[in-house]
Amino acid sequence: MEQLLDLRRLTSDTFITVYDPWLPPGAQAIYGGTMVAQCIIAAQATFRIDCTIASLRSTFVQGGKPNTPIHYKVHEYESDASIPLRGVRASQDGQCIFTAVVRFRLSPRQGCSRPSSNFQATGSQTIGPIKGGGGAVESPYICSDLQLISKTTNSVQGTTIAQWLKACRPIMVDNPAIHLAALAYMSDNYLLPTATRVHGIRWSRDPEVVPAALAGKQVQALEHGVKLMVSLDHTIIFDQASEAVRADAWIRSEMHSPWAGQERALVSQRMYSTTGNLLATVYQEVSSLTPRHVCHRLTALPGCAADESDRAFDALNVEWT
């Protein structure tokens, strides 16, 4: 994992990728977690190593291209709150593909309560079948099958989908920033289809087996389902004051989608250690295109007749609202 995320320093505030970023199976753009993680590494490299990163707020501008180096430019911002800030711009061939604002903390937070998960501390023998992330045979990280946690209410707001994940190999670098970056890298593990899983919409590119209780609610009559989904942004807030993050140890991800509509959805994620301590909270806004919108905007897509698309869109619109 640390080699995949490695950056070579060009100047005091510019960096370039060393290795080609991971391209998930069937994807046209590189894995979005690449830019999230490498922005953290670049920002940390311009600041004191004893100050850890508190959060990252970012926007996906364009899909990253495989086999093309990514350049990172770090900017120092002045904050009225006297909290160190760094802006990071990722670009390929001179075009911006990703921007981020990284906030540091000068000292660990004290006296605040940290939510914990209801699951019991567990060993890997209880996690279940293991596979490569994103459905890949070879992946920088491994994960378990999805698990539906019992709802507390009858609404989608009470639906939680859980999954275990970790780096596929031990991280040999003893650097907290690398583990935070690796955690951030994995936080983008097909988080966006949480919206389709929870709200009963089928997305054909979802690499995961949806839990039976949710799969039965998906709109099976829609052959095409959601045609295209993209992450618009990615926010990760770290809360590891009580426990050092180890990205090569099992981490539990609990995913939610409280709202979806108007071609957008909000998805969130909490990431816990095996002891139940909250390590990070993640948010994404997701954009989705139904078959009718895809046919109007991406006319090259096959098998999307107008009348069929209209029927699919009408049914999807009912499900999403």
Backbone torsions as a table, in degrees:
resi	resn	phi	psi	omega
1	MET	NA	-45.3	-176.8
2	GLU	-65.1	-31.9	176.9
3	GLN	-69.1	-40.8	-179.9
4	LEU	-61.0	-33.9	-176.9
5	LEU	-92.4	-1.3	-173.3
6	ASP	-61.5	141.4	176.7
7	LEU	-123.3	146.9	175.1
8	ARG	-105.1	129.7	-177.1
9	ARG	-79.6	129.1	177.5
10	LEU	-98.8	-46.6	174.2
11	THR	-135.7	-170.0	-178.7
12	SER	-63.9	-24.4	-176.1
13	ASP	-133.0	14.8	176.7
14	THR	-127.4	144.7	-174.8
15	PHE	-141.5	160.5	177.4
16	ILE	-139.7	148.3	180.0
17	THR	-66.4	148.9	178.4
18	VAL	-96.6	-40.0	-177.6
19	TYR	-117.4	155.7	175.8
20	ASP	-64.6	135.0	178.9
21	PRO	-69.2	159.6	-177.8
22	TRP	-71.8	135.7	174.8
23	LEU	-112.4	107.9	-179.2
24	PRO	-61.2	155.9	-179.8
25	PRO	-56.5	130.5	176.9
26	GLY	78.6	-3.4	-177.1
27	ALA	-85.9	147.2	175.7
28	GLN	-93.0	-25.5	179.6
29	ALA	-114.3	156.1	-180.0
30	ILE	-66.1	162.8	-179.1
31	TYR	-61.4	126.5	-175.6
32	GLY	-63.8	-28.7	178.8
33	GLY	-62.3	-18.6	177.9
34	THR	-59.3	-51.0	-178.1
35	MET	-68.5	-37.5	178.1
36	VAL	-57.9	-50.3	-176.8
37	ALA	-67.7	-44.0	-175.7
38	GLN	-72.8	-25.4	172.1
39	CYS	-65.4	-36.9	176.7
40	ILE	-64.3	-44.9	-179.5
41	ILE	-64.4	-43.3	-179.9
42	ALA	-64.9	-44.1	179.9
43	ALA	-63.3	-44.1	-179.2
44	GLN	-62.9	-34.1	-178.5
45	ALA	-67.1	-16.6	179.7
46	THR	-100.6	6.7	-175.9
47	PHE	-135.5	170.8	-178.5
48	ARG	-61.6	135.3	-176.9
49	ILE	-68.6	-21.8	-178.4
50	ASP	-80.9	-6.3	177.0
51	CYS	-103.7	121.0	-176.1
52	THR	-90.2	162.4	-179.6
53	ILE	-83.3	131.8	-179.2
54	ALA	-93.0	-36.1	-176.6
55	SER	-163.3	162.0	173.1
56	LEU	-137.6	132.2	175.5
57	ARG	-124.5	124.3	-168.3
58	SER	-141.0	165.2	178.2
59	THR	-134.4	131.9	172.9
60	PHE	-83.1	120.8	-178.0
61	VAL	-95.5	-47.9	177.1
62	GLN	-142.8	157.3	173.9
63	GLY	-68.9	135.5	179.3
64	GLY	-74.4	143.9	-178.2
65	LYS	-92.2	138.5	175.0
66	PRO	-71.3	157.7	175.9
67	ASN	59.9	26.0	177.6
68	THR	-132.3	125.2	-178.6
69	PRO	-59.6	148.2	175.3
70	ILE	-108.7	128.7	175.6
71	HIS	-100.0	139.2	178.4
72	TYR	-120.8	128.3	177.7
73	LYS	-117.3	124.5	-176.4
74	VAL	-104.3	134.1	178.0
75	HIS	-118.8	140.3	176.3
76	GLU	-94.3	128.1	178.9
77	TYR	-109.0	148.3	172.5
78	GLU	-94.5	130.1	-177.8
79	SER	-112.8	136.8	177.0
80	ASP	-62.7	-26.9	-178.9
81	ALA	-85.2	6.0	-179.0
82	SER	57.3	30.0	176.5
83	ILE	-104.3	125.5	-176.7
84	PRO	-60.0	132.4	179.1
85	LEU	-129.1	144.8	172.3
86	ARG	-132.0	136.8	171.0
87	GLY	-101.9	139.5	-178.8
88	VAL	-129.6	132.1	178.4
89	ARG	-117.8	124.1	177.1
90	ALA	-103.2	135.3	-177.8
91	SER	-142.3	153.6	173.4
92	GLN	-130.8	130.2	-179.5
93	ASP	52.3	37.1	177.5
94	GLY	80.4	-1.6	-179.6
95	GLN	-103.7	130.7	178.5
96	CYS	-68.5	130.3	177.1
97	ILE	-116.3	-13.4	-173.3
98	PHE	-165.3	138.6	174.6
99	THR	-130.3	149.2	-178.3
100	ALA	-148.0	149.8	168.8
101	VAL	-117.1	123.2	-176.7
102	VAL	-111.1	128.8	-179.5
103	ARG	-110.8	135.1	178.7
104	PHE	-100.6	161.1	169.5
105	ARG	-117.8	137.0	-177.6
106	LEU	-80.2	-26.0	178.6
107	SER	-152.8	157.1	179.1
108	PRO	-60.0	143.8	177.7
109	ARG	-68.7	141.1	-178.4
110	GLN	-121.3	147.0	168.4
111	GLY	75.3	8.9	178.5
112	CYS	-105.7	143.5	-180.0
113	SER	-79.5	145.3	179.9
114	ARG	-118.4	122.6	179.5
115	PRO	-59.3	143.8	176.1
116	SER	-120.8	157.6	-179.8
117	SER	-82.7	158.7	179.7
118	ASN	-82.7	-8.0	-176.8
119	PHE	-73.4	157.6	179.0
120	GLN	-87.9	148.0	175.1
121	ALA	-55.3	137.4	-171.1
122	THR	-140.7	160.5	172.8
123	GLY	-101.8	168.7	-176.0
124	SER	-63.7	-21.2	-177.1
125	GLN	-69.3	-14.8	-180.0
126	THR	-104.1	2.6	-175.4
127	ILE	-80.1	-28.1	177.7
128	GLY	101.2	-167.3	-178.0
129	PRO	-59.0	141.2	-177.8
130	ILE	-115.4	143.5	-179.8
131	LYS	-148.1	170.9	176.6
132	GLY	-70.9	147.6	179.0
133	GLY	-62.1	145.4	178.7
134	GLY	66.7	19.0	180.0
135	GLY	75.7	10.0	-177.8
136	ALA	-85.1	146.8	174.4
137	VAL	-67.2	-42.6	175.9
138	GLU	-116.6	125.4	-175.5
139	SER	-147.3	154.0	177.5
140	PRO	-66.9	-15.4	-179.5
141	TYR	-142.4	162.8	178.5
142	ILE	-120.7	157.9	-178.3
143	CYS	-150.7	165.0	179.5
144	SER	-93.3	175.0	171.8
145	ASP	-66.4	156.8	175.6
146	LEU	-69.1	147.3	178.1
147	GLN	-131.8	131.5	176.3
148	LEU	-88.1	122.0	176.3
149	ILE	-86.1	140.2	-177.4
150	SER	-52.5	134.6	178.3
151	LYS	-70.2	145.9	172.2
152	THR	-92.2	-18.1	178.2
153	THR	-139.6	176.9	177.6
154	ASN	-87.4	-4.2	-177.9
155	SER	-92.5	164.9	179.6
156	VAL	-65.1	-23.8	179.7
157	GLN	-61.6	-22.1	179.9
158	GLY	-93.5	5.2	-177.6
159	THR	-91.4	126.7	177.7
160	THR	-127.3	132.6	176.0
161	ILE	-113.2	129.0	-175.5
162	ALA	-114.4	154.4	178.3
163	GLN	-158.8	144.4	174.4
164	TRP	-98.4	144.5	177.1
165	LEU	-155.1	157.8	176.3
166	LYS	-165.8	165.4	174.6
167	ALA	-61.0	142.2	-173.5
168	CYS	-72.2	-20.6	178.5
169	ARG	-132.2	156.0	177.5
170	PRO	-58.3	140.5	175.6
171	ILE	-89.4	116.0	-171.3
172	MET	-85.6	-16.2	-179.2
173	VAL	-81.7	124.2	179.8
174	ASP	-89.5	73.1	-176.6
175	ASN	-137.8	114.0	-178.0
176	PRO	-55.8	-34.0	-179.0
177	ALA	-65.0	-33.9	178.6
178	ILE	-67.1	-40.1	179.3
179	HIS	-69.0	-37.4	175.4
180	LEU	-64.1	-42.0	179.4
181	ALA	-64.5	-40.6	178.8
182	ALA	-66.6	-38.3	175.2
183	LEU	-61.8	-45.0	178.3
184	ALA	-63.0	-37.2	177.7
185	TYR	-58.2	-48.0	-177.6
186	MET	-73.8	-19.6	-177.8
187	SER	-66.0	-14.9	179.6
188	ASP	-96.1	12.0	-176.5
189	ASN	-64.8	89.8	178.9
190	TYR	43.6	45.6	176.5
191	LEU	-69.9	-35.1	-173.8
192	LEU	-60.5	-37.6	179.6
193	PRO	-73.0	3.6	169.4
194	THR	-55.2	-35.8	-179.9
195	ALA	-62.4	-46.8	-178.8
196	THR	-70.2	-36.0	-179.5
197	ARG	-64.5	-44.1	-175.2
198	VAL	-76.1	-38.3	-172.5
199	HIS	-94.2	7.4	171.5
200	GLY	79.4	31.1	177.8
201	ILE	-114.4	138.5	179.3
202	ARG	-91.0	133.2	173.5
203	TRP	-120.2	116.1	-170.9
204	SER	-64.8	-21.5	-178.2
205	ARG	-91.2	2.4	177.8
206	ASP	-65.4	117.4	-176.4
207	PRO	-79.9	-9.1	-175.3
208	GLU	-93.9	153.0	171.5
209	VAL	-83.4	113.5	-177.2
210	VAL	-71.0	134.8	177.6
211	PRO	-50.5	142.0	-172.3
212	ALA	-55.2	-39.0	-177.5
213	ALA	-63.5	-28.5	177.3
214	LEU	-90.6	-37.3	-179.3
215	ALA	-60.4	-34.2	-179.9
216	GLY	-66.8	-18.3	-179.2
217	LYS	-95.7	-7.6	-178.5
218	GLN	-70.4	156.1	-175.0
219	VAL	-78.5	87.3	-174.0
220	GLN	-68.9	-25.2	-176.8
221	ALA	-71.1	-14.7	-176.7
222	LEU	-91.3	102.5	-175.4
223	GLU	-60.9	-36.4	-174.3
224	HIS	-95.5	-23.8	179.9
225	GLY	53.5	-147.4	175.2
226	VAL	-78.1	126.0	-175.0
227	LYS	-84.2	-36.2	-172.9
228	LEU	-144.0	133.5	174.3
229	MET	-133.0	138.0	177.3
230	VAL	-137.4	146.8	173.4
231	SER	-83.7	127.6	179.4
232	LEU	-86.9	-34.9	-178.3
233	ASP	-151.9	175.2	-179.2
234	HIS	-153.9	120.0	176.8
235	THR	-119.5	131.2	175.3
236	ILE	-132.3	128.4	179.7
237	ILE	-115.4	121.4	-177.3
238	PHE	-89.8	138.1	174.6
239	ASP	-139.7	77.9	-176.3
240	GLN	-118.6	24.9	-175.0
241	ALA	-61.0	-31.6	-176.1
242	SER	-89.9	-9.7	-173.9
243	GLU	-158.1	131.4	178.3
244	ALA	-67.5	138.9	179.7
245	VAL	-78.6	131.4	171.2
246	ARG	-122.8	106.5	-178.2
247	ALA	-74.9	-12.2	176.2
248	ASP	-97.0	9.7	170.1
249	ALA	-108.2	158.8	-176.3
250	TRP	-61.5	133.9	177.8
251	ILE	-124.8	133.8	-179.9
252	ARG	-97.2	126.4	177.6
253	SER	-105.5	127.1	176.1
254	GLU	-118.8	116.4	-169.3
255	MET	-111.9	143.4	-177.7
256	HIS	-136.5	161.8	169.3
257	SER	-144.0	94.4	-174.0
258	PRO	-75.4	-16.9	-174.3
259	TRP	-153.6	144.5	173.8
260	ALA	-153.4	140.9	178.0
261	GLY	166.6	160.7	175.8
262	GLN	55.7	42.6	178.8
263	GLU	66.1	17.2	179.4
264	ARG	-135.3	163.9	175.1
265	ALA	-154.5	154.7	173.9
266	LEU	-109.9	129.8	175.6
267	VAL	-124.9	148.5	179.5
268	SER	-138.2	163.1	-175.5
269	GLN	-152.2	137.9	169.6
270	ARG	-116.6	135.5	-176.6
271	MET	-117.0	126.4	-173.1
272	TYR	-120.8	152.9	170.1
273	SER	-78.1	172.8	179.1
274	THR	-67.2	-16.5	176.9
275	THR	-88.7	-1.4	176.7
276	GLY	92.6	5.0	178.3
277	ASN	-81.6	137.7	179.0
278	LEU	-71.4	124.6	178.8
279	LEU	-99.5	-38.1	-176.4
280	ALA	-160.0	152.5	173.4
281	THR	-122.3	135.7	-172.5
282	VAL	-127.3	141.8	175.2
283	TYR	-131.9	143.9	172.8
284	GLN	-140.4	141.2	165.5
285	GLU	-99.1	132.2	-173.9
286	VAL	-116.6	138.9	173.1
287	SER	-108.9	134.3	179.7
288	SER	-129.6	145.1	177.5
289	LEU	-117.2	124.9	176.5
290	THR	-78.7	168.3	-176.6
291	PRO	-53.7	-40.5	-177.4
292	ARG	-65.4	-43.1	-179.7
293	HIS	-67.2	-37.0	179.0
294	VAL	-64.3	-42.4	179.8
295	CYS	-63.5	-35.7	-179.9
296	HIS	-71.9	-35.7	-172.7
297	ARG	-98.5	-32.3	-177.7
298	LEU	-124.5	75.7	-170.5
299	THR	-66.7	-11.9	-178.6
300	ALA	-77.1	-12.6	-178.8
301	LEU	-68.7	130.4	-176.6
302	PRO	-82.4	164.9	169.4
303	GLY	66.6	34.6	-175.9
304	CYS	-132.6	68.7	-179.1
305	ALA	-64.1	150.3	-172.7
306	ALA	-62.0	-46.8	-176.4
307	ASP	-66.9	-38.3	178.5
308	GLU	-65.8	-40.1	-179.9
309	SER	-64.4	-41.3	179.7
310	ASP	-62.2	-43.6	179.0
311	ARG	-63.8	-40.9	179.4
312	ALA	-64.3	-43.6	-179.3
313	PHE	-62.9	-44.2	-179.1
314	ASP	-59.4	-43.1	179.4
315	ALA	-67.5	-41.5	179.3
316	LEU	-64.1	-38.7	-178.7
317	ASN	-62.0	-35.2	176.3
318	VAL	-65.2	-42.8	-177.0
319	GLU	-68.2	-34.8	-173.5
320	TRP	-82.1	-18.1	-175.3
321	THR	-102.5	NA	NA
